[in-house]
Amino acid sequence: MIVITSNTTPEEQIQDIVRVIEKNGLQAHISKGSDRTVIGLVGKVDPSIAEHLRQMKGVENVVKITKSYKLASRDFHPENTVIDIKGVKIGGDELVVMGGPCAVESAAQIDEIAKLVKAAGGQVLRGGAFKPRTGPYSFQGVGVEGLIMMAEAGEKHGLLTITEVMTPEYVDICAEYADILQVGTRNMQNFDLLRKLGTCGKPVLLKRGFSATYDELLNAAEYILAGGNPNVMLCERGIRTFESYTRNTLDLSAIPVLQQLSHLPVISDPSHGTGRRELVEPMSKASVAAGANGLIIEMHTDPDNSMTGDGVQSLFPDQFAALLKDLEKLAPLVGRTFNTEKAPAEAFVV
């Protein structure tokens, strides 16, 4: 349930409303937009409380939210959520690009890739220290050492960092070294992990499960939001269909649909969404045209020999740089800003 007031409602009246809500054992979440202030009620709301609130000064309306995801709903939070991480704003007009390898392999590898991501105009360095693999004998990542390597590379080259966290036990250590924590598709409904991320204090990129509906994704985000962490990004990374030519089917319609249903930023992953290097560029552009707030793209200096075996979907450095230059031209056409840092062509030759 939400309580709607206008932006001219005095602050003391808003606080009176909050006190009544909390006095009845409920949580109050305030969201201030350009035209109105919305106060969300979390918990079991008795009809008598709703009627009491409706009669209070400053209250324009009391509305029941029928969606199962309350805090993630745009009904509760009409304005877009903008996550500010060390000056990089995700969810506003700026297009944010996250680039890097599937996995951190060595200090030299991640440092070289970080330099290339920065030179091309990316803002975030991606890389996995812990890798969930379908087969138990596949490369599983280098662990905490990889977190340290990536953190050092990000700091050296002026990039934010994002890495995947797989279990609740590793949330704290990942949060110590990374700026953004990623939940992979297989963990979208790992509810113990989601609850822990709600208390970690770091922004979270939540990937859609490869067979998940929009409602299931938003309910997964609700776990993190309900835990007290408002900084959640939704990621469309492709769903499993009957088509076998591509690794997954990138659901472009998810981008505008999620933005209609929710106030959270939406990021597209064309690398996992297609699994084919030659499709990453067109699907990146299509994602931006559909309204994505950002992209997360795999790039490797030697993708054909990557330790994860996912090189087939990783761009070469020159392809990554060329794509970002094209995005600089495309972004303004769809209401986004994106400025790549100019670098000499030889910077992308490895």
N, C-alpha and C positions, 0 to 999 in steps of 0.2 A: 504494500500500500504506500502511496505517496501523498504528501501534503504539498499543495501548490500555493505559493505566495508570489506577489509581484516584487520587482527589484526596488520598489519604493517602500517596502515594508521595513519599519525601523528594526535595527538589530536586536533591541531588547524584546520585541515581540517574537522574533525568530527564536531567541533563546528561551522565552517562555514556552513556546511550542516544543522545543527540544526537551525541556525539563519535564513536561507532561509525558512525553514519549518514554523517557528514561525512567520516570517514576513508576510506570506500568511494566517495567521489566523488559523493555524493547530497546534496540539500538537505533540511533538516528544518524543518517548519513546525509550531509548537506551538499547540494550541487547547485552552484550559482551560474546561471546563464545570462545572456545579454538582455532578455526580457523578463525572466522570472527566476525565482529560487525554488528548487524542489527539495523537499526533505523526505528521504526514504525511511520507512519503518521496517526493520528486520526483526522477525519473530512472529509469534502467533498473536494476531490483532483481534481483540474482542470488538464486536460491533458498537458497543457503548463507547469505547475509546475513540473510534472513528467519528462518532456523532459529537463527542466532546470537542475533538479537534476542529471539526467543521464549524463550530460556533465560536471559536476563538478569534480574537482580533488579528487581522492581517492575513487570515486564511481565505483564499479564493475558492479552493475546492479540495476535496479528498477523493482520490481515485484509487481503486483497487487494480493492481497490476496482475493480469491473468497469466502472464508468462512464468514458467518455472524458474527462469534466470532473472532475478530482480535487479541486482546491482549492475549486471552486464547490459541490461536493457536500455535502449534509448529513451523509453518512457520515463525511466528514473533519472537519466543523465542526458538531457537533450543536446547539450553541446559536445563537440568532439573532445575526447581526452587527448591531450598533448603531453607526451612524456619527455621531460628535459633531462638529458644525461650529459653532464659536463658541457652544456652548451649545444649539444646536438638534440634537436627537437623532432620527435617522431609522433606523427599524428596530425601535424599542421599542414602548411602549404609546402614545406620542404620535402623533396624526394630523398629518401635515405637508402644508400646501397651498402649492403654487407657482403664482403667478398673474402675468399680464402679457400684453403683446402678442406676436404672432408675431414681429415685428421692431421693433428700435429705429429710430424715424424722425427724432426730434429730441430735443434736451435737454429742451425744455419738455414734450414728449409723455411721455417716460419718467419724468420727475420727477412729473408729475401722476398717472400710473398707479401709481407707487411709493407715493405718498401714499394712494391709494385701496386698494391691496393691504394696506398696513399697517393702515389704519383698519378694514378688514373682518376682520382677524385672520389674514391670510396671513403666512407666515414667510420666503418666498423670492420674489424678483422674477425672472421669466423674461423673456427677450427675445433675439432673434437679431441679431447684428452681421453675420454671414455667413450667407446663406440659399441652401441647395441648391434650385434650382428646376428643374422639368421642362423648361421652355422657356428657351433662352439669352437671350431678350429680356425676360424678366420681371425684376422688381426683385430684385437680388442682395444687398441689405443695404448699410449705410454703412461697414462695415469697422471698423478699429481705433478710429476716432472714436466709433463706437457702443459699443464696450467701455468706453471712458472715461466716456461719458455714463451708462451703466448703473451702473458702479461708483460714480460720484458720487451717483446717485440712491439706490442701495442703502445707502450709508454715511449719507446725510442722513436717511433714514427708518428706519434700523435693520433692514434686510432683508439676508438673504443673496442672492446673485445666481447665476443659472445661464444659460449661453449655449452654443450649439452650436459645436463645432469640426469642421471639415471635412477638414483635411489635417494630416499630421504636422508640416509647417512652421509651422502656426499654433498648435500646442499650447502652446508656451512663452508666447507673447504673450497667449493667452486665459487661461492659468493665472495670469498676472501680475495680471489685473484681475477675474476671476470666481472665485467660491467653489466652484462645481460646473461641471464640463464635461460637455456632453451630446453623445452620439453619436446621430445621426439614423438613421432606418430604412434609408436607402440606404447608410449606411456601417457597418452592423452587422458586415459581413464584410470591411471594409477593414483587413486584418491589419497593415499597416504603421502605420496610425493607432492600432490597438489596442495594438501593442507600445510605441509612444511613450507612450501614456497610462499604461502600466504603470510608467513611470519618472517621471511628472510630479509626483507628490506631492499631487495634488488629487483629491477625490472625483469619480466618474464616474457619470453616468446613462446607461445603455446601453439604447437603444430596440430593441425587437424588429423585425426585418425584416418587411415586410408579407407575405412568403411564407415566413417562417422557422418551423421547428419549435421545440419547447421545447429539444431537445438542441442544435440549432444556436445558439440564443440563449445557452445555458449554456456552450457551447464558446467562443463569442465572449468571454464574460465571463472565461473561463479564461485567455485571452491577456493580459488586463489583470492578473489576479491573479498569473499566473506571472511577470510583469514586476516584481513587488514591490509593487503597489498593492492593498491589501486593501479599499479603500473603493469598492465598486461597488454600484450600485443597478440593478435590472432594471426595465424599463418596458414594460408592455403598452399599445400604442398603436393596436391594431386591425390586422386582417389583410385581405388582398384576397380576396373571395369572388365568387360569381356575382351577388350582390345589388347593384343599382345605385341604390337609393333613398338609401342612406347612402354616405358617402365610403369608409369601411371598415366592417368588422364587428368591434366591440369584443369580444374573447374573454374574457369574465368568468371562465371556468373556468381560464384561465391563472394567475390570482392564487393560488388555493389549490394548484394543481398545482406551480407554481414554488416555493411556500413549503414544499411537501412534499419536493421534489427538492433544494432549495438553502437555505442559511442567509442569503442576501443579501436586503436589503429589496426589496419589490415596489411600484412606483408605477404608477398607472393614468392614462392620458391620454384622457379622454372627449371632448376637443375634436377631435383627429385621429381618434379611434376611431369617431366618428359623422359628423363634418363638418357637423352641423346644430345650430344654437344651441338649439332647443327640446328636443334630446335630451341636452344636456350635464348638466343638473340631474339627471334620473332616473338616468342612467348613472353620475354621480358618486356618488350615494347607493347604487346597486347595487354599485359597486366597493368602497365602504367596508363594506357589508354582507358582501361576499365576503372581506374581510380585508385590503384594501390598506393598506400603511403610509403612503401619501400619494397626493396627486393633483397633476397638473400641468395647469392650466386656462388657456385663452386668455381674456383680458379686454382690452377696448379702449374708450376714451372715445368713439370714432367709428368703430365697426367697419365700417359700410357704405362708408366712404371710406379704409379701411386701404390702405397701399401694397402689401401682399402679395396682396390680393384674397382673403384667407382670412377676411374679416370675417363671413361667413355662419356660421362656427363659433365666433365670439368672443362672450362674454357682455358685456352692458352693465354698468357699475359697480354699479347697483342690483341687478341679477340676481346678480352675483357676491357681493355683501354678503348678500343674502337666502339664497343657497345656503349660505354659511359659517355663518350663524345656524342653519340647519336641521341642518348637520353637527354643530354643538355639541350638539344634542339626540340625534342618531343615534349618535354615537361611543361613548358609554358603554354602549349596548345591545350593542355588538360588542367590548367590551373595550378600547376606545381612549379616550384623553383628548384633548379639543380645546376650547380656551377662546378665543373671539373677543374682541378688544378692543372695548369699547363705544364707539360714536361716534354723534354726532347724525345724524339722517336726512339733513339738508341736506349732510352731507359727501359723499354719494354722488350729488348732483345736479350734472351737468356741463353 
